[in-house]
Amino acid sequence: MSVFPVVTPDEAIRVIKNYGFTLSRQSGSHMIFKNKLNKRITIPYHAGKTLHPKIVKSIIETLEISIDEFKENL
């Protein structure tokens, strides 16, 4: 199994937008994205910081893609 990549919030947002997610709302520093099937991804947005591996794992599971496919879309 591959190791989760180190990802900034901007990189994660770019990937999830490629899979049809759009910004639904924002609550403080947390950006909530939804797709047409009402799946939800929450990304804590702190400029200059990276996302915790658990958040990256959650994004990959919600998108239902492999780690390698996620890395290709960065």
N, CA, C and O atoms as a Maestro MAE file, in Angstrom:
{
 s_m_m2io_version
 :::
 2.0.0
}

f_m_ct {
 s_m_title
 :::
 protein
 m_atom[296] {
  # First column is atom index #
  i_m_mmod_type
  r_m_x_coord
  r_m_y_coord
  r_m_z_coord
  i_m_residue_number
  s_m_chain_name
  s_m_pdb_residue_name
  s_m_pdb_atom_name
  i_m_atomic_number
  :::
  1 25 0.837 -1.181 0.000 1 A "MET " " N  " 7
  2 3 0.000 0.000 0.000 1 A "MET " " CA " 6
  3 2 0.880 1.241 0.000 1 A "MET " " C  " 6
  4 15 1.877 1.310 0.717 1 A "MET " " O  " 8
  5 25 0.502 2.205 -0.803 2 A "SER " " N  " 7
  6 3 1.278 3.431 -0.913 2 A "SER " " CA " 6
  7 2 1.046 4.325 0.290 2 A "SER " " C  " 6
  8 15 0.038 4.215 0.988 2 A "SER " " O  " 8
  9 25 2.001 5.207 0.513 3 A "VAL " " N  " 7
  10 3 1.890 6.189 1.583 3 A "VAL " " CA " 6
  11 2 1.069 7.361 1.059 3 A "VAL " " C  " 6
  12 15 1.161 7.722 -0.114 3 A "VAL " " O  " 8
  13 25 0.270 7.949 1.934 4 A "PHE " " N  " 7
  14 3 -0.544 9.090 1.517 4 A "PHE " " CA " 6
  15 2 0.353 10.270 1.178 4 A "PHE " " C  " 6
  16 15 1.321 10.534 1.891 4 A "PHE " " O  " 8
  17 25 0.045 10.986 0.099 5 A "PRO " " N  " 7
  18 3 0.891 12.114 -0.298 5 A "PRO " " CA " 6
  19 2 0.704 13.312 0.636 5 A "PRO " " C  " 6
  20 15 -0.337 13.465 1.274 5 A "PRO " " O  " 8
  21 25 1.725 14.147 0.700 6 A "VAL " " N  " 7
  22 3 1.638 15.402 1.451 6 A "VAL " " CA " 6
  23 2 0.970 16.402 0.521 6 A "VAL " " C  " 6
  24 15 1.469 16.681 -0.569 6 A "VAL " " O  " 8
  25 25 -0.173 16.943 0.965 7 A "VAL " " N  " 7
  26 3 -1.010 17.761 0.094 7 A "VAL " " CA " 6
  27 2 -1.379 19.061 0.799 7 A "VAL " " C  " 6
  28 15 -1.681 19.064 1.993 7 A "VAL " " O  " 8
  29 25 -1.355 20.157 0.062 8 A "THR " " N  " 7
  30 3 -1.843 21.427 0.588 8 A "THR " " CA " 6
  31 2 -3.351 21.510 0.319 8 A "THR " " C  " 6
  32 15 -3.866 20.777 -0.525 8 A "THR " " O  " 8
  33 25 -4.055 22.387 1.021 9 A "PRO " " N  " 7
  34 3 -5.492 22.529 0.743 9 A "PRO " " CA " 6
  35 2 -5.776 22.901 -0.709 9 A "PRO " " C  " 6
  36 15 -6.737 22.402 -1.295 9 A "PRO " " O  " 8
  37 25 -4.957 23.769 -1.297 10 A "ASP " " N  " 7
  38 3 -5.181 24.165 -2.695 10 A "ASP " " CA " 6
  39 2 -5.074 22.978 -3.647 10 A "ASP " " C  " 6
  40 15 -5.865 22.860 -4.583 10 A "ASP " " O  " 8
  41 25 -4.106 22.103 -3.414 11 A "GLU " " N  " 7
  42 3 -3.946 20.923 -4.266 11 A "GLU " " CA " 6
  43 2 -5.142 19.986 -4.117 11 A "GLU " " C  " 6
  44 15 -5.636 19.447 -5.107 11 A "GLU " " O  " 8
  45 25 -5.607 19.793 -2.887 12 A "ALA " " N  " 7
  46 3 -6.757 18.921 -2.646 12 A "ALA " " CA " 6
  47 2 -8.013 19.485 -3.303 12 A "ALA " " C  " 6
  48 15 -8.805 18.740 -3.880 12 A "ALA " " O  " 8
  49 25 -8.192 20.791 -3.216 13 A "ILE " " N  " 7
  50 3 -9.364 21.429 -3.825 13 A "ILE " " CA " 6
  51 2 -9.334 21.244 -5.336 13 A "ILE " " C  " 6
  52 15 -10.371 20.982 -5.947 13 A "ILE " " O  " 8
  53 25 -8.168 21.378 -5.942 14 A "ARG " " N  " 7
  54 3 -8.044 21.198 -7.388 14 A "ARG " " CA " 6
  55 2 -8.440 19.775 -7.798 14 A "ARG " " C  " 6
  56 15 -9.108 19.581 -8.814 14 A "ARG " " O  " 8
  57 25 -8.026 18.784 -7.006 15 A "VAL " " N  " 7
  58 3 -8.357 17.395 -7.313 15 A "VAL " " CA " 6
  59 2 -9.856 17.146 -7.175 15 A "VAL " " C  " 6
  60 15 -10.470 16.566 -8.071 15 A "VAL " " O  " 8
  61 25 -10.450 17.577 -6.064 16 A "ILE " " N  " 7
  62 3 -11.873 17.270 -5.870 16 A "ILE " " CA " 6
  63 2 -12.756 18.017 -6.866 16 A "ILE " " C  " 6
  64 15 -13.825 17.528 -7.228 16 A "ILE " " O  " 8
  65 25 -12.324 19.192 -7.311 17 A "LYS " " N  " 7
  66 3 -13.098 19.895 -8.340 17 A "LYS " " CA " 6
  67 2 -13.090 19.119 -9.650 17 A "LYS " " C  " 6
  68 15 -14.063 19.159 -10.402 17 A "LYS " " O  " 8
  69 25 -11.986 18.405 -9.931 18 A "ASN " " N  " 7
  70 3 -11.924 17.575 -11.135 18 A "ASN " " CA " 6
  71 2 -12.930 16.432 -11.080 18 A "ASN " " C  " 6
  72 15 -13.313 15.895 -12.119 18 A "ASN " " O  " 8
  73 25 -13.360 16.058 -9.884 19 A "TYR " " N  " 7
  74 3 -14.333 14.973 -9.711 19 A "TYR " " CA " 6
  75 2 -15.753 15.497 -9.505 19 A "TYR " " C  " 6
  76 15 -16.622 14.754 -9.048 19 A "TYR " " O  " 8
  77 25 -15.998 16.752 -9.831 20 A "GLY " " N  " 7
  78 3 -17.354 17.286 -9.828 20 A "GLY " " CA " 6
  79 2 -17.821 17.902 -8.520 20 A "GLY " " C  " 6
  80 15 -19.010 18.184 -8.372 20 A "GLY " " O  " 8
  81 25 -16.934 18.118 -7.578 21 A "PHE " " N  " 7
  82 3 -17.321 18.752 -6.323 21 A "PHE " " CA " 6
  83 2 -17.243 20.268 -6.466 21 A "PHE " " C  " 6
  84 15 -16.328 20.797 -7.097 21 A "PHE " " O  " 8
  85 25 -18.216 20.960 -5.871 22 A "THR " " N  " 7
  86 3 -18.221 22.415 -5.876 22 A "THR " " CA " 6
  87 2 -18.365 22.912 -4.444 22 A "THR " " C  " 6
  88 15 -18.888 22.212 -3.576 22 A "THR " " O  " 8
  89 25 -17.893 24.126 -4.215 23 A "LEU " " N  " 7
  90 3 -17.970 24.715 -2.880 23 A "LEU " " CA " 6
  91 2 -19.427 24.955 -2.524 23 A "LEU " " C  " 6
  92 15 -20.126 25.704 -3.206 23 A "LEU " " O  " 8
  93 25 -19.878 24.321 -1.464 24 A "SER " " N  " 7
  94 3 -21.248 24.466 -1.002 24 A "SER " " CA " 6
  95 2 -21.364 25.628 -0.021 24 A "SER " " C  " 6
  96 15 -22.253 26.472 -0.130 24 A "SER " " O  " 8
  97 25 -20.435 25.649 0.949 25 A "ARG " " N  " 7
  98 3 -20.432 26.725 1.944 25 A "ARG " " CA " 6
  99 2 -19.090 26.704 2.658 25 A "ARG " " C  " 6
  100 15 -18.271 25.805 2.468 25 A "ARG " " O  " 8
  101 25 -18.893 27.723 3.486 26 A "GLN " " N  " 7
  102 3 -17.680 27.787 4.281 26 A "GLN " " CA " 6
  103 2 -18.054 28.190 5.693 26 A "GLN " " C  " 6
  104 15 -18.855 29.100 5.906 26 A "GLN " " O  " 8
  105 25 -17.458 27.493 6.659 27 A "SER " " N  " 7
  106 3 -17.696 27.785 8.063 27 A "SER " " CA " 6
  107 2 -16.337 28.036 8.707 27 A "SER " " C  " 6
  108 15 -15.611 27.098 9.038 27 A "SER " " O  " 8
  109 25 -16.007 29.294 8.878 28 A "GLY " " N  " 7
  110 3 -14.687 29.639 9.402 28 A "GLY " " CA " 6
  111 2 -13.623 29.238 8.407 28 A "GLY " " C  " 6
  112 15 -13.657 29.662 7.252 28 A "GLY " " O  " 8
  113 25 -12.672 28.420 8.845 29 A "SER " " N  " 7
  114 3 -11.595 27.991 7.958 29 A "SER " " CA " 6
  115 2 -11.899 26.674 7.265 29 A "SER " " C  " 6
  116 15 -11.045 26.144 6.554 29 A "SER " " O  " 8
  117 25 -13.097 26.134 7.456 30 A "HIS " " N  " 7
  118 3 -13.458 24.857 6.842 30 A "HIS " " CA " 6
  119 2 -14.333 25.085 5.609 30 A "HIS " " C  " 6
  120 15 -15.394 25.705 5.681 30 A "HIS " " O  " 8
  121 25 -13.857 24.565 4.478 31 A "MET " " N  " 7
  122 3 -14.593 24.673 3.227 31 A "MET " " CA " 6
  123 2 -15.305 23.347 2.987 31 A "MET " " C  " 6
  124 15 -14.687 22.283 3.009 31 A "MET " " O  " 8
  125 25 -16.610 23.427 2.759 32 A "ILE " " N  " 7
  126 3 -17.427 22.230 2.559 32 A "ILE " " CA " 6
  127 2 -17.806 22.142 1.084 32 A "ILE " " C  " 6
  128 15 -18.438 23.043 0.533 32 A "ILE " " O  " 8
  129 25 -17.406 21.040 0.462 33 A "PHE " " N  " 7
  130 3 -17.681 20.796 -0.954 33 A "PHE " " CA " 6
  131 2 -18.695 19.667 -1.074 33 A "PHE " " C  " 6
  132 15 -18.681 18.720 -0.288 33 A "PHE " " O  " 8
  133 25 -19.580 19.775 -2.070 34 A "LYS " " N  " 7
  134 3 -20.562 18.727 -2.343 34 A "LYS " " CA " 6
  135 2 -20.584 18.443 -3.836 34 A "LYS " " C  " 6
  136 15 -20.219 19.283 -4.659 34 A "LYS " " O  " 8
  137 25 -21.030 17.215 -4.161 35 A "ASN " " N  " 7
  138 3 -21.220 16.877 -5.566 35 A "ASN " " CA " 6
  139 2 -22.709 16.651 -5.818 35 A "ASN " " C  " 6
  140 15 -23.528 16.866 -4.925 35 A "ASN " " O  " 8
  141 25 -23.058 16.225 -7.009 36 A "LYS " " N  " 7
  142 3 -24.472 16.048 -7.371 36 A "LYS " " CA " 6
  143 2 -25.142 14.919 -6.590 36 A "LYS " " C  " 6
  144 15 -26.365 14.903 -6.450 36 A "LYS " " O  " 8
  145 25 -24.343 13.971 -6.077 37 A "LEU " " N  " 7
  146 3 -24.893 12.862 -5.289 37 A "LEU " " CA " 6
  147 2 -24.962 13.202 -3.801 37 A "LEU " " C  " 6
  148 15 -25.255 12.337 -2.975 37 A "LEU " " O  " 8
  149 25 -24.692 14.465 -3.461 38 A "ASN " " N  " 7
  150 3 -24.680 14.978 -2.085 38 A "ASN " " CA " 6
  151 2 -23.603 14.355 -1.207 38 A "ASN " " C  " 6
  152 15 -23.729 14.339 0.017 38 A "ASN " " O  " 8
  153 25 -22.543 13.840 -1.828 39 A "LYS " " N  " 7
  154 3 -21.386 13.437 -1.039 39 A "LYS " " CA " 6
  155 2 -20.696 14.718 -0.594 39 A "LYS " " C  " 6
  156 15 -20.689 15.716 -1.316 39 A "LYS " " O  " 8
  157 25 -20.118 14.682 0.597 40 A "ARG " " N  " 7
  158 3 -19.536 15.894 1.165 40 A "ARG " " CA " 6
  159 2 -18.074 15.673 1.531 40 A "ARG " " C  " 6
  160 15 -17.709 14.628 2.071 40 A "ARG " " O  " 8
  161 25 -17.245 16.665 1.230 41 A "ILE " " N  " 7
  162 3 -15.846 16.672 1.634 41 A "ILE " " CA " 6
  163 2 -15.577 17.998 2.326 41 A "ILE " " C  " 6
  164 15 -15.872 19.061 1.781 41 A "ILE " " O  " 8
  165 25 -15.020 17.933 3.522 42 A "THR " " N  " 7
  166 3 -14.670 19.127 4.275 42 A "THR " " CA " 6
  167 2 -13.154 19.267 4.283 42 A "THR " " C  " 6
  168 15 -12.433 18.334 4.635 42 A "THR " " O  " 8
  169 25 -12.684 20.441 3.892 43 A "ILE " " N  " 7
  170 3 -11.246 20.705 3.859 43 A "ILE " " CA " 6
  171 2 -10.947 21.893 4.759 43 A "ILE " " C  " 6
  172 15 -11.462 22.989 4.536 43 A "ILE " " O  " 8
  173 25 -10.108 21.680 5.787 44 A "PRO " " N  " 7
  174 3 -9.676 22.824 6.605 44 A "PRO " " CA " 6
  175 2 -8.670 23.639 5.802 44 A "PRO " " C  " 6
  176 15 -7.632 23.124 5.387 44 A "PRO " " O  " 8
  177 25 -8.981 24.906 5.590 45 A "TYR " " N  " 7
  178 3 -8.132 25.728 4.727 45 A "TYR " " CA " 6
  179 2 -7.274 26.657 5.569 45 A "TYR " " C  " 6
  180 15 -7.759 27.643 6.123 45 A "TYR " " O  " 8
  181 25 -5.983 26.325 5.656 46 A "HIS " " N  " 7
  182 3 -5.000 27.156 6.336 46 A "HIS " " CA " 6
  183 2 -3.847 27.325 5.356 46 A "HIS " " C  " 6
  184 15 -3.112 26.375 5.087 46 A "HIS " " O  " 8
  185 25 -3.689 28.533 4.824 47 A "ALA " " N  " 7
  186 3 -2.672 28.786 3.807 47 A "ALA " " CA " 6
  187 2 -1.284 28.447 4.336 47 A "ALA " " C  " 6
  188 15 -0.936 28.776 5.470 47 A "ALA " " O  " 8
  189 25 -0.505 27.787 3.498 48 A "GLY " " N  " 7
  190 3 0.862 27.453 3.866 48 A "GLY " " CA " 6
  191 2 1.013 26.192 4.693 48 A "GLY " " C  " 6
  192 15 2.135 25.803 5.015 48 A "GLY " " O  " 8
  193 25 -0.085 25.545 5.043 49 A "LYS " " N  " 7
  194 3 -0.021 24.314 5.828 49 A "LYS " " CA " 6
  195 2 -0.428 23.135 4.958 49 A "LYS " " C  " 6
  196 15 -1.041 23.307 3.905 49 A "LYS " " O  " 8
  197 25 -0.081 21.942 5.409 50 A "THR " " N  " 7
  198 3 -0.471 20.734 4.687 50 A "THR " " CA " 6
  199 2 -1.597 20.032 5.435 50 A "THR " " C  " 6
  200 15 -1.793 20.239 6.633 50 A "THR " " O  " 8
  201 25 -2.329 19.202 4.708 51 A "LEU " " N  " 7
  202 3 -3.434 18.466 5.311 51 A "LEU " " CA " 6
  203 2 -2.910 17.245 6.059 51 A "LEU " " C  " 6
  204 15 -1.929 16.625 5.649 51 A "LEU " " O  " 8
  205 25 -3.565 16.915 7.143 52 A "HIS " " N  " 7
  206 3 -3.224 15.725 7.922 52 A "HIS " " CA " 6
  207 2 -3.503 14.487 7.059 52 A "HIS " " C  " 6
  208 15 -4.461 14.484 6.286 52 A "HIS " " O  " 8
  209 25 -2.688 13.445 7.178 53 A "PRO " " N  " 7
  210 3 -2.915 12.228 6.372 53 A "PRO " " CA " 6
  211 2 -4.311 11.633 6.537 53 A "PRO " " C  " 6
  212 15 -4.833 11.043 5.592 53 A "PRO " " O  " 8
  213 25 -4.927 11.770 7.705 54 A "LYS " " N  " 7
  214 3 -6.289 11.247 7.891 54 A "LYS " " CA " 6
  215 2 -7.291 11.989 7.014 54 A "LYS " " C  " 6
  216 15 -8.255 11.394 6.534 54 A "LYS " " O  " 8
  217 25 -7.070 13.278 6.803 55 A "ILE " " N  " 7
  218 3 -7.961 14.052 5.936 55 A "ILE " " CA " 6
  219 2 -7.767 13.624 4.489 55 A "ILE " " C  " 6
  220 15 -8.736 13.477 3.745 55 A "ILE " " O  " 8
  221 25 -6.509 13.424 4.089 56 A "VAL " " N  " 7
  222 3 -6.221 12.952 2.725 56 A "VAL " " CA " 6
  223 2 -6.862 11.584 2.515 56 A "VAL " " C  " 6
  224 15 -7.444 11.328 1.461 56 A "VAL " " O  " 8
  225 25 -6.761 10.710 3.503 57 A "LYS " " N  " 7
  226 3 -7.379 9.384 3.413 57 A "LYS " " CA " 6
  227 2 -8.897 9.510 3.249 57 A "LYS " " C  " 6
  228 15 -9.494 8.798 2.442 57 A "LYS " " O  " 8
  229 25 -9.511 10.401 4.003 58 A "SER " " N  " 7
  230 3 -10.955 10.610 3.924 58 A "SER " " CA " 6
  231 2 -11.362 11.105 2.538 58 A "SER " " C  " 6
  232 15 -12.373 10.664 1.990 58 A "SER " " O  " 8
  233 25 -10.580 12.016 1.976 59 A "ILE " " N  " 7
  234 3 -10.868 12.532 0.630 59 A "ILE " " CA " 6
  235 2 -10.797 11.403 -0.397 59 A "ILE " " C  " 6
  236 15 -11.679 11.270 -1.246 59 A "ILE " " O  " 8
  237 25 -9.746 10.594 -0.314 60 A "ILE " " N  " 7
  238 3 -9.564 9.480 -1.260 60 A "ILE " " CA " 6
  239 2 -10.712 8.478 -1.142 60 A "ILE " " C  " 6
  240 15 -11.206 7.980 -2.153 60 A "ILE " " O  " 8
  241 25 -11.134 8.184 0.081 61 A "GLU " " N  " 7
  242 3 -12.249 7.247 0.276 61 A "GLU " " CA " 6
  243 2 -13.553 7.822 -0.249 61 A "GLU " " C  " 6
  244 15 -14.348 7.090 -0.838 61 A "GLU " " O  " 8
  245 25 -13.793 9.099 -0.053 62 A "THR " " N  " 7
  246 3 -15.021 9.721 -0.541 62 A "THR " " CA " 6
  247 2 -15.053 9.748 -2.065 62 A "THR " " C  " 6
  248 15 -16.099 9.531 -2.677 62 A "THR " " O  " 8
  249 25 -13.897 10.017 -2.672 63 A "LEU " " N  " 7
  250 3 -13.818 10.029 -4.138 63 A "LEU " " CA " 6
  251 2 -13.867 8.625 -4.731 63 A "LEU " " C  " 6
  252 15 -14.116 8.457 -5.925 63 A "LEU " " O  " 8
  253 25 -13.625 7.608 -3.882 64 A "GLU " " N  " 7
  254 3 -13.610 6.209 -4.295 64 A "GLU " " CA " 6
  255 2 -12.571 5.964 -5.380 64 A "GLU " " C  " 6
  256 15 -12.853 5.346 -6.406 64 A "GLU " " O  " 8
  257 25 -11.352 6.467 -5.128 65 A "ILE " " N  " 7
  258 3 -10.237 6.267 -6.047 65 A "ILE " " CA " 6
  259 2 -9.054 5.691 -5.268 65 A "ILE " " C  " 6
  260 15 -9.070 5.638 -4.038 65 A "ILE " " O  " 8
  261 25 -8.031 5.260 -6.004 66 A "SER " " N  " 7
  262 3 -6.839 4.724 -5.359 66 A "SER " " CA " 6
  263 2 -5.892 5.876 -4.998 66 A "SER " " C  " 6
  264 15 -6.035 6.997 -5.486 66 A "SER " " O  " 8
  265 25 -4.934 5.571 -4.140 67 A "ILE " " N  " 7
  266 3 -3.936 6.568 -3.753 67 A "ILE " " CA " 6
  267 2 -3.130 6.990 -4.980 67 A "ILE " " C  " 6
  268 15 -2.824 8.169 -5.156 67 A "ILE " " O  " 8
  269 25 -2.792 6.022 -5.821 68 A "ASP " " N  " 7
  270 3 -2.019 6.333 -7.025 68 A "ASP " " CA " 6
  271 2 -2.794 7.235 -7.981 68 A "ASP " " C  " 6
  272 15 -2.222 8.141 -8.588 68 A "ASP " " O  " 8
  273 25 -4.094 6.987 -8.113 69 A "GLU " " N  " 7
  274 3 -4.924 7.834 -8.976 69 A "GLU " " CA " 6
  275 2 -4.998 9.251 -8.415 69 A "GLU " " C  " 6
  276 15 -4.986 10.223 -9.170 69 A "GLU " " O  " 8
  277 25 -5.074 9.367 -7.091 70 A "PHE " " N  " 7
  278 3 -5.090 10.678 -6.446 70 A "PHE " " CA " 6
  279 2 -3.790 11.419 -6.743 70 A "PHE " " C  " 6
  280 15 -3.802 12.606 -7.072 70 A "PHE " " O  " 8
  281 25 -2.660 10.703 -6.624 71 A "LYS " " N  " 7
  282 3 -1.354 11.311 -6.885 71 A "LYS " " CA " 6
  283 2 -1.235 11.786 -8.329 71 A "LYS " " C  " 6
  284 15 -0.633 12.826 -8.594 71 A "LYS " " O  " 8
  285 25 -1.806 11.029 -9.260 72 A "GLU " " N  " 7
  286 3 -1.754 11.403 -10.670 72 A "GLU " " CA " 6
  287 2 -2.508 12.693 -10.933 72 A "GLU " " C  " 6
  288 15 -2.150 13.446 -11.839 72 A "GLU " " O  " 8
  289 25 -3.550 12.959 -10.153 73 A "ASN " " N  " 7
  290 3 -4.374 14.138 -10.357 73 A "ASN " " CA " 6
  291 2 -3.842 15.390 -9.658 73 A "ASN " " C  " 6
  292 15 -4.413 16.471 -9.802 73 A "ASN " " O  " 8
  293 25 -2.760 15.248 -8.909 74 A "LEU " " N  " 7
  294 3 -2.199 16.426 -8.228 74 A "LEU " " CA " 6
  295 2 -1.584 17.394 -9.208 74 A "LEU " " C  " 6
  296 15 -1.068 18.437 -8.805 74 A "LEU " " O  " 8
  :::
 }
 m_bond[295] {
  # First column is bond index #
  i_m_from
  i_m_to
  i_m_order
  :::
  1 1 2 1
  2 2 3 1
  3 3 4 2
  4 3 5 1
  5 5 6 1
  6 6 7 1
  7 7 8 2
  8 7 9 1
  9 9 10 1
  10 10 11 1
  11 11 12 2
  12 11 13 1
  13 13 14 1
  14 14 15 1
  15 15 16 2
  16 15 17 1
  17 17 18 1
  18 18 19 1
  19 19 20 2
  20 19 21 1
  21 21 22 1
  22 22 23 1
  23 23 24 2
  24 23 25 1
  25 25 26 1
  26 26 27 1
  27 27 28 2
  28 27 29 1
  29 29 30 1
  30 30 31 1
  31 31 32 2
  32 31 33 1
  33 33 34 1
  34 34 35 1
  35 35 36 2
  36 35 37 1
  37 37 38 1
  38 38 39 1
  39 39 40 2
  40 39 41 1
  41 41 42 1
  42 42 43 1
  43 43 44 2
  44 43 45 1
  45 45 46 1
  46 46 47 1
  47 47 48 2
  48 47 49 1
  49 49 50 1
  50 50 51 1
  51 51 52 2
  52 51 53 1
  53 53 54 1
  54 54 55 1
  55 55 56 2
  56 55 57 1
  57 57 58 1
  58 58 59 1
  59 59 60 2
  60 59 61 1
  61 61 62 1
  62 62 63 1
  63 63 64 2
  64 63 65 1
  65 65 66 1
  66 66 67 1
  67 67 68 2
  68 67 69 1
  69 69 70 1
  70 70 71 1
  71 71 72 2
  72 71 73 1
  73 73 74 1
  74 74 75 1
  75 75 76 2
  76 75 77 1
  77 77 78 1
  78 78 79 1
  79 79 80 2
  80 79 81 1
  81 81 82 1
  82 82 83 1
  83 83 84 2
  84 83 85 1
  85 85 86 1
  86 86 87 1
  87 87 88 2
  88 87 89 1
  89 89 90 1
  90 90 91 1
  91 91 92 2
  92 91 93 1
  93 93 94 1
  94 94 95 1
  95 95 96 2
  96 95 97 1
  97 97 98 1
  98 98 99 1
  99 99 100 2
  100 99 101 1
  101 101 102 1
  102 102 103 1
  103 103 104 2
  104 103 105 1
  105 105 106 1
  106 106 107 1
  107 107 108 2
  108 107 109 1
  109 109 110 1
  110 110 111 1
  111 111 112 2
  112 111 113 1
  113 113 114 1
  114 114 115 1
  115 115 116 2
  116 115 117 1
  117 117 118 1
  118 118 119 1
  119 119 120 2
  120 119 121 1
  121 121 122 1
  122 122 123 1
  123 123 124 2
  124 123 125 1
  125 125 126 1
  126 126 127 1
  127 127 128 2
  128 127 129 1
  129 129 130 1
  130 130 131 1
  131 131 132 2
  132 131 133 1
  133 133 134 1
  134 134 135 1
  135 135 136 2
  136 135 137 1
  137 137 138 1
  138 138 139 1
  139 139 140 2
  140 139 141 1
  141 141 142 1
  142 142 143 1
  143 143 144 2
  144 143 145 1
  145 145 146 1
  146 146 147 1
  147 147 148 2
  148 147 149 1
  149 149 150 1
  150 150 151 1
  151 151 152 2
  152 151 153 1
  153 153 154 1
  154 154 155 1
  155 155 156 2
  156 155 157 1
  157 157 158 1
  158 158 159 1
  159 159 160 2
  160 159 161 1
  161 161 162 1
  162 162 163 1
  163 163 164 2
  164 163 165 1
  165 165 166 1
  166 166 167 1
  167 167 168 2
  168 167 169 1
  169 169 170 1
  170 170 171 1
  171 171 172 2
  172 171 173 1
  173 173 174 1
  174 174 175 1
  175 175 176 2
  176 175 177 1
  177 177 178 1
  178 178 179 1
  179 179 180 2
  180 179 181 1
  181 181 182 1
  182 182 183 1
  183 183 184 2
  184 183 185 1
  185 185 186 1
  186 186 187 1
  187 187 188 2
  188 187 189 1
  189 189 190 1
  190 190 191 1
  191 191 192 2
  192 191 193 1
  193 193 194 1
  194 194 195 1
  195 195 196 2
  196 195 197 1
  197 197 198 1
  198 198 199 1
  199 199 200 2
  200 199 201 1
  201 201 202 1
  202 202 203 1
  203 203 204 2
  204 203 205 1
  205 205 206 1
  206 206 207 1
  207 207 208 2
  208 207 209 1
  209 209 210 1
  210 210 211 1
  211 211 212 2
  212 211 213 1
  213 213 214 1
  214 214 215 1
  215 215 216 2
  216 215 217 1
  217 217 218 1
  218 218 219 1
  219 219 220 2
  220 219 221 1
  221 221 222 1
  222 222 223 1
  223 223 224 2
  224 223 225 1
  225 225 226 1
  226 226 227 1
  227 227 228 2
  228 227 229 1
  229 229 230 1
  230 230 231 1
  231 231 232 2
  232 231 233 1
  233 233 234 1
  234 234 235 1
  235 235 236 2
  236 235 237 1
  237 237 238 1
  238 238 239 1
  239 239 240 2
  240 239 241 1
  241 241 242 1
  242 242 243 1
  243 243 244 2
  244 243 245 1
  245 245 246 1
  246 246 247 1
  247 247 248 2
  248 247 249 1
  249 249 250 1
  250 250 251 1
  251 251 252 2
  252 251 253 1
  253 253 254 1
  254 254 255 1
  255 255 256 2
  256 255 257 1
  257 257 258 1
  258 258 259 1
  259 259 260 2
  260 259 261 1
  261 261 262 1
  262 262 263 1
  263 263 264 2
  264 263 265 1
  265 265 266 1
  266 266 267 1
  267 267 268 2
  268 267 269 1
  269 269 270 1
  270 270 271 1
  271 271 272 2
  272 271 273 1
  273 273 274 1
  274 274 275 1
  275 275 276 2
  276 275 277 1
  277 277 278 1
  278 278 279 1
  279 279 280 2
  280 279 281 1
  281 281 282 1
  282 282 283 1
  283 283 284 2
  284 283 285 1
  285 285 286 1
  286 286 287 1
  287 287 288 2
  288 287 289 1
  289 289 290 1
  290 290 291 1
  291 291 292 2
  292 291 293 1
  293 293 294 1
  294 294 295 1
  295 295 296 2
  :::
 }
}
